[in-house]
């Protein structure tokens, strides 16, 4: 069943509903194609304290995530920092919750593993570790991490009897040297 949307164009001044089928919108006078490769990060605020993620510069890879609460992270401890956001990452991607380099360098604050799958709809939280010797105060509105969208590949898992031989073989953990 087609979706119906309202749209105003020079040929649709009455703001009549147009019929949408796939990525083409049609009316009696106009046909509008919408690019299918455009990606959107859809965001829902779960409280008034939530701040919409944004990139700090035009070429920034990540979207800044903000704390929705005042939280103290004890020295050598950890805390779950709420963002009060739920997100929908684009199909074919996942959101990686990544640390902010300034927090790591200046305050010994690191970010724990965080993956936002395309089918997750719950609140996004940030696990912060305080590797420092003093407590660290996170204030509401502070940038605490960044959400980096990464493309994924989900191949089928195939069990095999043998793996292909390589020059390195099974030598790991520093076996290729330091230089």
PETA-V456150 format. One record per pair of residues at least 12 apart in sequence whose C-alpha atoms are under 10 Angstrom apart, sorted by the first residue. I is the first residue (numbers start at 0). J is the second residue. Records with the same first field share a line. If there is no record, write none. Layout:
BEGIN
I=J / J
END
This chain:
BEGIN
0=18 / 19 / 20
1=17 / 18 / 19 / 20 / 21
2=16 / 17 / 18 / 19 / 20 / 21 / 24
3=15 / 16 / 17 / 18 / 19 / 20 / 24
4=16 / 17 / 18 / 19 / 24
5=17 / 18
6=24
8=29
9=29
10=26 / 27 / 28 / 29
11=26 / 27 / 28 / 29
17=29 / 30
19=31 / 32
21=33 / 35
22=34 / 35
37=89
38=88 / 89 / 90 / 92
39=87 / 88 / 89 / 90
40=52 / 62 / 86 / 87 / 88 / 89 / 90 / 94 / 148
41=85 / 86 / 87 / 88 / 89
42=84 / 85 / 86 / 87 / 88 / 120
43=83 / 84 / 85 / 86 / 87 / 120 / 122
44=82 / 83 / 84 / 85 / 86 / 122
45=82 / 83 / 84 / 85 / 121 / 122
46=67 / 82 / 83 / 84
47=67 / 83 / 84
48=65 / 66 / 67 / 68 / 81 / 82 / 83 / 84 / 139 / 140
49=64 / 65 / 66 / 67 / 68 / 81 / 82 / 83 / 84 / 85 / 139 / 140
50=63 / 64 / 65 / 66 / 67 / 82 / 83 / 84 / 139 / 140 / 141 / 142
51=63 / 64 / 65 / 82 / 83 / 84
52=64 / 65 / 82 / 84 / 86 / 142 / 145 / 146
53=65 / 145 / 146
54=145 / 146
59=147
60=145 / 146 / 147 / 148 / 149
61=94 / 95 / 96 / 97 / 98 / 99 / 144 / 145 / 146 / 147 / 148 / 149
62=94 / 96 / 97 / 142 / 144 / 145 / 146 / 147 / 148
63=96 / 97 / 98 / 99 / 141 / 142 / 143 / 144 / 145 / 146 / 147
64=81 / 82 / 84 / 96 / 97 / 99 / 123 / 124 / 125 / 140 / 141 / 142 / 143 / 144 / 145 / 146
65=80 / 81 / 82 / 83 / 84 / 124 / 125 / 137 / 138 / 139 / 140 / 141 / 142 / 143 / 144 / 145
66=79 / 80 / 81 / 82 / 83 / 84 / 124 / 125 / 137 / 138 / 139 / 140 / 141 / 142 / 143 / 144
67=80 / 81 / 82 / 83 / 84 / 124 / 137 / 138 / 139 / 140 / 141 / 142
68=80 / 81 / 82 / 83 / 137 / 138 / 139 / 140 / 141
69=81 / 136 / 137 / 138 / 139 / 140 / 141
70=135 / 136 / 137 / 138 / 139
71=129 / 134 / 135 / 136 / 137 / 138
72=108 / 127 / 128 / 129 / 130 / 131 / 133 / 134 / 135 / 136 / 137
73=128 / 129 / 130 / 131 / 132 / 133 / 134 / 135 / 136
74=107 / 108 / 128 / 129 / 130 / 131 / 132 / 133 / 134 / 135
75=107 / 108 / 128 / 129 / 130 / 131 / 132 / 133 / 134 / 135
76=127 / 128 / 129 / 130 / 131 / 132 / 133 / 134 / 135
77=108 / 109 / 110 / 111 / 126 / 127 / 128 / 129 / 130
78=110 / 111 / 124 / 125 / 126 / 127 / 128 / 129
79=110 / 111 / 124 / 125 / 126 / 127 / 128
80=123 / 124 / 125 / 126 / 127 / 137 / 139 / 143 / 144
81=122 / 123 / 124 / 125 / 126 / 139 / 143
82=122 / 123 / 124 / 125 / 139 / 140 / 142 / 143 / 144
83=121 / 122 / 123 / 124
84=120 / 121 / 122 / 123 / 124
85=115 / 119 / 120 / 121 / 122 / 123 / 124
86=115 / 116 / 117 / 118 / 119 / 120 / 121 / 122 / 123
87=115 / 116 / 117 / 118 / 119 / 120 / 121
88=115 / 116 / 117 / 118 / 119 / 120 / 148 / 149
89=116 / 117 / 118 / 148 / 149 / 150
90=116 / 117 / 118 / 150 / 151
91=116 / 117 / 148 / 149 / 150 / 151 / 152 / 153
92=115 / 116 / 117 / 147 / 148 / 149 / 150 / 151 / 152
93=114 / 115 / 116 / 117 / 118 / 119 / 146 / 147 / 148 / 149 / 150 / 151
94=113 / 114 / 115 / 116 / 117 / 145 / 146 / 147 / 148 / 149 / 150
95=112 / 113 / 114 / 115 / 116 / 144 / 145 / 146 / 147 / 148 / 149
96=110 / 111 / 112 / 113 / 114 / 115 / 123 / 124 / 125 / 126 / 143 / 144 / 145 / 146 / 147 / 148
97=109 / 110 / 111 / 112 / 113 / 114 / 125 / 143 / 144 / 145 / 146 / 147
98=110 / 111 / 112 / 113 / 125 / 126 / 127 / 143 / 144 / 145 / 146
99=142 / 143 / 144 / 145
100=144
101=143
102=129 / 142 / 143 / 144
103=128 / 129 / 130 / 131
105=131
106=129 / 130 / 131 / 132 / 133 / 134 / 135
107=128 / 129 / 130 / 131 / 132 / 133 / 135
108=127 / 128 / 129 / 130 / 131 / 135 / 143
109=126 / 127 / 128 / 129 / 130 / 143 / 144
110=125 / 126 / 127 / 128 / 129 / 143 / 144 / 145
111=125 / 126 / 127 / 128 / 144
112=125 / 126 / 127
113=125 / 126 / 146
114=146 / 147 / 148
115=146 / 147 / 148
124=144
125=143 / 144 / 145
126=143 / 144
127=143 / 144
END
